[in-house]
Amino acid sequence: MIDPVVDKIQKHPKYLELKTKRNNFGWLLTFLMMIVYYGYIALIAFNKPFLAQRIGDGVTTWGIPIGMGVIVFTVVITAIYVRRANKEYDDLTAAILKDVSK
């Protein structure tokens, strides 16, 4: 049994646009995250000597800032998604609900 309101929403052109935009952007960010994360893991697996090189005369190696970069990248792309969701996706959702509730 399908609710008529749900059926109207699913057939609404703005809903299809929202779904397409959200999915495409989500896959893009997923792809970027996988490149960064698996790139770091591949670097650990195949080039440990590079990651073990010290930066300057200190005890910090290249692995630490690169690993921190992976974490920062994750936070940044999450913030980008949240910002886009709060602006563009919420506006589309509100427009869909307004049209459907008429």
Steps between C-alpha positions, in 0.01 A plus 500: 500500500656827386404827663377746231717778645810281479410409144461869408836581657678216320363615164568869558768637259676691777523181706664324208738796467575491873561127492732526199700793637535345845605161365750643251658727759507220757676268257751771409590556864514125560736459204725781624507356852590156370785643293640687800453218752614212280780716364628541855464128569682421173776740601533315830507166319734587216716791612569474872845656467345824374254516789780419745716794386534762767395855436802715571698418813196409712344166576186551290486294181308570180241239599361718778405812300376292208283293736371819661429628150276200436306579818473870414387412146224283646377785721516747209298287257247427775463875558462557126224240481318639805518854366362393163230290664393787724476741211419338169345169608286650777372768261402235246334292771299799621391579143392140445299492822340836416396378154372165625301643790290720271 
